[in-house]
């Protein structure tokens, strides 16, 4: 099980910092977790190579023992300042050249395996633990800008897992409180270990005849169990490849659990563990998307997702703000409220990044490779102070208001159903409708949250209205839960082909969702889910990014929002804030208060540093939860001297007030009278 430690103030250094770079920040920002340094194979492969830039090793100086000693000096100082220290450790990736004896294939392998470093070696050479092609050659690839060749250890090879365990053991001996496993996204290689895992996984799923049809009549003798024959039946091949990716996701999770959870926690009970994963644009590139719900992040302490490039700026005129509202809701729901990190490399909009974390219950901002270095100031116009000022103010602000932030539960009028079953099966267009609808909900400041299709049986009654955006496959139990929700007076929006298939993909005709009263069900049949691809003029290189049309420019969206309001009998939140302001409301559990978070994305986009364009006044009209009685309404934000009490009106179960000015982020805190 995870440790249960909750936090919302984290900083990250890819390359291990010295104490003078980090300790003062920990104290001033009341930082709870510092994720720093590199304690895995990429470190050991390059630690002694003077010709390679230090960031590739993730350690600042030359030499294995020298860097480990530095870590042993820095870690306890960070802990004494009040933070837990999590080390990064690559599960697979490292750099070298086996033909030239570079990286782990050279002197490093012998230097690692000594009694004072990693102990007894699991294999005579690094090559014994590496991923291979089906030919038997070591698998490697050249990546532009990276040193030498990139190799990976094989996640099915016992010698590689023993190598990782030794590195975990050393990190714990240095004093680390936990690990975030990086590069844990490789699939099966062409070696015999992986072939054995694949065949063992596939035999209970497919008949022997099906497997032989896939591999020219001989599954057991196939050269490469990862690649069905070109002449195999297309639908059977598609199913095989989907299940192959699910098997790879399980193998990655099993390897992670064996190394970090089972072994690591046997050495240090309470060891914090996480995995560094990616979900660019909410696409099907989530490396653990193939896992069933009961294995997704099981036993892990926090959720970490990088969100891809070009998330560091905005182009308000073009409707692009690179907001993370949907992504954050997904992580919060999938993690069951555990801490999560939105890693978006936004080195300019520090306050926006911080605001997104606070508003959605996350732990950010993090940053990749630390704050801007002093020597970069002349060319970038960005100084270290441009980072430290807003970040430390933010961190102190959330520390001072932790009773409002945790424990807390979202106030959500609509439950937007996320089709996790389609994601697990790798359907390429499974999120198109959800992303389109969520963008309009955000624009209209509708209070919504994410729930998963496989949670409908237990959570459907939590929301006054449900939106099922092209959720094609539903089990009979899930359909029954939705029908009970409608029978009890709940609203239902069905978009696209929702409910047309059963859980296994068989067609359902007629659609069982339309056997109940139609006045509580709205069917939106539009299939125009796609965003417009725009060259974002404010970002370097004019990168092309998907941009959804906003309500002002989307008659169909305005019609949908109006229909939703009629369906639910009026929105809980009404405000005149523009679409470029985002909002999220919560109910604090240990404090009698409703914090409503506001984020202003509008900025002067020309300067090198974050230059917000304040908004306001903003009128707010919020429905109060049943029985809630208002004591007062406060306005709080990180830059202010003291809270401002706002004039408010309470009538008809609603509270009305006006926010005078929103710079980047603030909370309107509705204090409630205790019974």
N, C-alpha and C positions, 0 to 999 in steps of 0.2 A: 504494500500500500504506500501511497505518497505520504510525505511527512505531515501534511496539513498546514505547513507554514505559509501564511498569506503575506504578500508584500506588494507594494506599488511604487517603490523607488529603487530603480536599478540603473547601473551604468555598466558599460561594456568597453573593454579594450581588447582588440584582437591581439596586438602585441603587448606583452607584459609591461606595465608601467613601473617606474621606480616609485619609491614611497613618497617622494616629494611631489610627484605628479597626481597622486590619487588620495592620500590620507586626508589632506585638508578638505578636499571636496566631500569625502564621506562624512566628516564631522559637520561641515556647514550645511550640507544638504540632507542630513539625517538619512543617508543612503542605507538601505537594508541589504542589498545584494550587489556585489561587484563581480561581474563575469569577466575574466581576464586571462590572457596568456594562452599558451598552446602546449599541451602535455601529451600529444599523440605522435603518430608516425611521421607526420610532415615536419614536426619539430626535430625529431631524432635524425631524420634523413638529411636535414640541411644545417643543423646546429653548428657543425664544424666547418662549413663551407664559406670562406671569406668572400667569395666572388658573388654571392647571392644576396640580394636586398633582404634585410632582416625580417620584413613583414611576412615573407613567405614561410619563414620558420616560426613566426608568431612569438619570437623571443628576441630581446633587443641586442644581445651581445653574442660573441662567437664562442662556441664550445658547449658541449652537453653539460658537463659538471658546473661550469661557470654560470650558466643560465639557471640550472636547478638550485644552485646556492643563492642566486638572486631571488628566486621565487620563495625559497625558505626564509629569506630575510623580509620580503615584502608582505607575504600572506599574514603572518601574525600581527603586523602593524595595522593592516586594514581591519582585521578582526577586532583588535583592541579599540579601533575608532568606532566600532559598532556595526559592521557589516559582515555578512557571511560571504565567503569567497568561493565562486564556482569557476572551475577551469574548463577550457574548451579542449576537446579531444576528438580528433578525426577518427571515424570508424573504419575508413578505407583509404582515403587519398594520401599519397605522398609523392615526392619528386625524386627523379634520378635518371640513371641510364645504365641498364644492366650490362650492356656491351662494353661500356667504358669504366665500369666499377664506380659509379657515382651514386650518391644517396645511400639508401639502405644496402645497396649492392656492393658498397666499398668498405672502408674502414669503420664506418658508423656501426655496422652490425656487430663487429667484435667489441667496439667501445661500449655499446649499450649493455651487453650481457656480462656484467661484472657483479660481484657480491654487493657493492655499494650503490649500484644503479638499478638494474632490472633483474638481477639474479640469474638463474639458470636459463639458458636459451631453449626455446621450444623446437628449434630446427637448426640444422647446420648452416643454412643460408637463408636469406630473405626470400629467395626465389621459391623456396618450398611452400611458402604461405600465400603466394600471389595469385590473383585472378589470371586465367589463361584463355587463349583462343582454343577452339576445338582441335586445332593442329598440335596443341601442346606448347606453342610459343607463349611467352608472357604477353598479356594484353597491356597495351600502352597507347597513349595518344599524346600528340603535341598540341598544346593550347597556347595560342599566341599571347605573348606577354608573360608567360609563366616559365620558370626555370626548367630546363632539360625536358624530360617527358613526365607525364602524369601516369602513375601506376595506382593500382588499388589492391588491397588485401582482399582475399575471398571470404565472404561472410559465411560460407559453408565449411571452410577449412579449419579443423581443430587447432592447427598450429597458429593460424592468424588470431583466433579467439584467445589463445594462450598469450600471444604477443600483446593484445589489448589489455588483458587482465594484469599483466605485469606493469603496464603503463598506468593503469588505474591504481594498482597497489603503490606505485611510487608517488603518484599524485596525492594519495591519502597520507602517505608518510610525510610528505612535505607540509601537510596541514590543510589541504583543500576540504571544503565543506560539501562539495558536490561537483558534478560534471554536466556540461551541455555537449552532447555528442553531435559532431558536425559530419558532413559528407556521408550521412547514413541513408543514401538514396540509390546506391548501386544495385542492379539486379543480379541475376544469375550469370555466371561466366561459363566457359566451355569445359571446365574441369570435371573430373569424375565425381567429386563431392557434390557439386551442384546438380549434375545429372541424376545422382541418386536421390537427392531431395525432390527434384521435379517428378521423377517417376513414382516415388512413394506418394506424392500429393495427388497425382493425376489418376492413379489406378482406382481409387474409390469413387472418383467423380465420373469417369468415362468407362464404358464397356471396353473389353478387350478388342472387339471388332471396330469400335469407333477409333481407338488409338491406332490400330493398324491402318485404318483408312487414312488417318492423318499423316502417317509416316511410311507410305509406299509399302504397306503390308508388314512392317516389322518395327514396332515401337521400341522393343527392347534392344534392337540392334541399330537404331538410328544414330547417325554420327552426331547430331545436334538436337537434343530434345527440346530446345527453345524455338526451333523453326520448323513448323509443319511443311510438308511438301507443297510445291507450287500448285499441283493438280488436286489438292485436297478440297473437299466440299467447302464452299466459302462460309456458310453459316457455322458449320462445325469448327472450321479454323478460327473464326472470330470468337466463338465461345472458348476455345482452347486458349487463345492468347489473353482473353480477359481473365481467365482463371489462373493463367501463368503469372500475370501481374499481381493478382491477389496472393498467390503462393509466394512471390518475391517479397511482398509487403509483410507477410507472416514471417518469412525467414529473417528479414531485417529486424522485426520486432523481437523474435526469439533470440537472435544474436545480441541485440541490445539488452534484453532482460537478463540473459546469461552473464554478460560482462558487467553491466552497471548495477542492475537491481539485485540479482541474486549474489553475485560475487562481491560487488562493491559494498553492498549493505551488510554482507557477512563480516567484512573488515571494519566497517564503520556504520553501525545502526543509525538511522536518521540521515544517511547520505542523500543530498538533494540531487535529482536527476532530471534532465530534460533533453529534447532533441531539436536541433536547428533544421527547420523544414521551410518549404517554399509554397506559396500559393499566389502566383502572379495573376492579377486581374480576375481572381476567383475562377480560374480555369481548372481543368482536370489535370493539374500537374502537382497535386498534393501527394507527396511520396508515401503517405500512409492512408490515402483515400480508399485503398483496396481492403482495408481491415474492417472486420465487423465491429459493431459499436462496443462490444464488451472488451475488445483489445485496443481500441483507439486510445492511445496515451495512458493505458492502464499502468498504475503504479508510478506515474511521472508527476513531478511537482509543479511544473509550469509549462505553458504552451508557447512556442516560439515559431513565428512565421515571418520570413522575409516576403516582401510584397512586390519585389521587382523594380526595375529601373524607372526613371522619370516620375518618381513620386515626390520630388523635392521642390515643386513649384506649382504655380497656378497660371491660368489664363482666363480670368473672369469673363472677359469679352467673348471668348469662345466657349464658355460654359464648362471649363475644365478646372477642378480644384483638387483633384487627387485625394479625395476624402476617404476615410477608412471606416465609416459607420457600418456598412454591411459586413466588411471583413471582421471588425471587432465583435459584432453581434454573433457571427459564426463561431469565433474562437471562444467567446464567453459561454455560449450554449454547448459547444462540443466539449469543452473542458469542464463543464459542470460548475462554473464559477471559480475555477482555479486561476491563479495569476496567469496573465498572458502578455506577450510582447509583440507589438506591431513594429516590425523592423522595416523601415521604408527609406532609410538613407536620406532623410530630409535635413541636409546640413545648413539650410537657410531659414526655414520656418520652425525654429525651435519651439516657439510658444504654441503654434498650431499642433505640432507633434505631441507636445505635453498635454494640450487640451484634449486631444482625441483619447489619450490614455485615461485621463481623469474622468471624462464624460462617459466612457464606456466600461469602466471597471478594470482597465488594463494596467500594466507595469511598464511604463515608458517615460521619457524617451531613452532608448539605448542608442549607441552610436558605434560605428564600425571603424576601429583604429584610433579612437580617441578624439578629443577636441582639436580644432585647427592648430597646427604647430606655428610658433612665432615666426619662423622663416617663410611661411606661406603668406603672411599678411601683405607683403609688398605686391604680390601678383594677384591675390584673390580679393583684396580689400576686406577680408574677414579676419578679425583678431580673436585670440582665445577669449577675451572678455565678452565678445559678442555671443559666445556660447555660455560661459559660466554665469553671467548675470541672470539671464532669463531662466536657465535650468535650475540654478540653486533657489531662486525665488519660487519656482514651481514646486520643487521638491519639498521645500519648507511649508508651502501652502497645503499640499496634500497631507503632509505629516500632521499639521495642526488640525486638519479637518477629517482625520481618518474615521472618526465616529460617524460622519455623514456618508463615507464612501464604502465602509465595510464593517459589519455585514449589511448588505442592502440588496433589494430585489427590484428589477425593472418595473416601472409602471407602463403597461402595454395594453392598448385597446385592441390591437390586431396581432394575431399570430401568423407570421409568414412562414409557410411550410417549406423546408429545404429538402429537396429530393436526394437524400443520402443513398438510397438504394440505386438510383441511376448513376450517382457518382462512383459508387463501388464497382459498378459494372462498366465504367468507362464510356458512358454515352457522351458524345462530344457536345451536344447542344442542351444539356440537361438544366443549365442555369440561365439560359437566355431570357426567359420570361421573368424569372425571379429578379435578375439584375435590373431589368427595365422597370418593373413595378416598384422595387425598393428605391430606385432613384426618384420616382415621383412621390413616394411616401415621404422621403427625406425633404424634398422641395416644399411639400405642403405641411411639414412639421407634424406629421401624424405619428403618434406614439405606437411603435411596433417593436416586436422582438422576433427572433428566429426560434422555431422548434423544428425537429426533424420528422420525416415521415414515419419512422419507426417509433417515435414518441407519441403519436397521435392517440394511441389507446390510453395513455396515462395523463396526457397534458391537454387534450382538446378542450376540456372544460375550463381551462385557466384563462381563456380569452373570450371577450364578448363576440368577436368575429374572427373567422379564419380566412386566410387567402391561400389557395392551393394553386401555385403558378406552374402549370404544365407538369404536374406531378402525375405521371402517366400510370405508374405501377403502384397499386395499393392492395394490401392484404384484406381479407374479409373482416378481420378484427378492426383494422384501421377505418374501413368504410363504415362499420357499425358505430365506431366512436364518433365519426363525423356526423352520422345520422342522428345519434343521440344529442349531439351538440345542437343541431338544427331543431330537433323536437323540443328541446328545452328553451328555445327562443333565441339561440345564437344565430349570428349572420354568417353567410358563407359566400365567398367569391371563388368561382372555379374558372381558371384560365387555360386556354389551349386544350390539350388532349387529356387533361386530368381524369383519372379514374377509368380510362378506356382499356387498361390492361390489369390483370391480376399480378400478384407479387412475383410470379414466375415468368411473366411476359405473355401469358395467354390472353386473347382478346375477350373483353366483357361487353356484351351487347344484349340488351340495352345497358347504358351506363347506370350502375346502381346508385350513384349519387343523386340521380334525378327522380327518385321514387318518393321523395318527400315534398312537403309544401314548397311551391316555387316562389312564394312571396318572400322567403328568407334566403333564397339562393339567387345569386347574380352570376350569369355566365358571360364571361368576356372571351370572345372567340378570336380576337386579333392574333395574328401570327407575325406581326411586324415587330419582332423583339430586338432587332439589331441596332446597335449604336452607329453613329456616323464616325468614320475614321478621319481625324483632322490632324494636320501638321501643326503642332503647338508652337506658336511663334515666340513665346517668351522663354522657351527652354533651348539650351544650346543644341544646335544641330537640327532644330525644327523636327523633333521626332514625331512620328505618327502615333496617335493614341485614340482609343475608343471614347467617344463622348456621347452621352445620352441627351436628347433634346429636353430642355427644362420646361416646366409647366407653361411659362409665358409663351413658349413657341410650340406647344404640343396640345392641340385641341383634343386629341384622343386621351391624353393624360388628364386634362382638366375634366373631361367627361367622366373618366373613371373615378377621380377623386370626389366629384360631386355625387356620383352614385354610391360610393362607399359611405359618404356622410349620411345620405338618406337611409342606407341600409342599417347603419348603427344608431340612427336617431340623433346624430350630432356628434361632432368630435370632442373628445375630452380636452384637448388643447387648441386654443385659438390664439393666433398672434399675427401681427402685421410685419413680422421679420421677413426680410427678403430670402430668396432661395439660397443665397450664399451664406446664410446663417443656419447652422445645424443645432438640434436640440435633443436632449435625452433626459428623461425624468426617472427618479428612483424613489423608493420608500426605505429610509434607514430603519434597521431592525432593532438596534439598541438605543436609538435616540428618537424622540418624538419629532420627526422632521421629514419633509419632502424636499430633497435637493434637486433642482432642475438646472441642468448644465447647458451652457450656451457657447457655441464656437463661431467666431466670425472669420471667414476665409478671405474676405476682401482685403487686398493689399495693394500698395504701390509696387508693381512688379519689376520696375527698372533697377532699383538699388541692389547692391550685392548682399545686403543684410536684410533681415526681416523688418518690413516697414508697414505696419498695419494701418488700415483706414477705418477708424472707429465708426460704429453704427449707433443710432439711437436718436430719440428715445424709442423703445420697443414696447408695445402694449401686449399684455399677457392676460389671458382668461383661461383658468384651469379648473376642471371639475375635481372636486375633492373626493377622496375615497369615502365610502360610507361611514358615517359616524365621526369623521375627523372634524375637529374644531380648531380654527386658526388662532394662534396667539399673536404672531407678528410675521412679517416678511422682511428678510434681510437680503442685501446685495453684497456679494463678496467676490473679490478677484485677487490674483497674486500680487499685483503692483500697488494695491491700495493701503493706506495707513491703518484704517479701521473700518469695520463693517458699517454699511449705511442701511438704516431702517427705512423701508419704503412705505408710503401710504398705500393702503389696500382697502378693498371693499369685498365683503363676504355676503353673498345672497344666492338663494336658490341652489345651494350645494356647490357653489363655485367661488373661487377667489380671483379678484381682478386687481392688477397693479401695473406699474410702468417701470421698466428698467431705464435708467437715465442715459447710460452710455456703455456700450460693449466695445472694448478694445480688441482683444483676441479671445479671451476665455473668462467666464465668470459663472458663479452659481447664484441663482435666486433661491434662497433657503426659506421654505415655508415652515415656520416653527408651529408645532401643534400643542394644544393644551393636553396635559396628562389627565387621565381619568382619575 
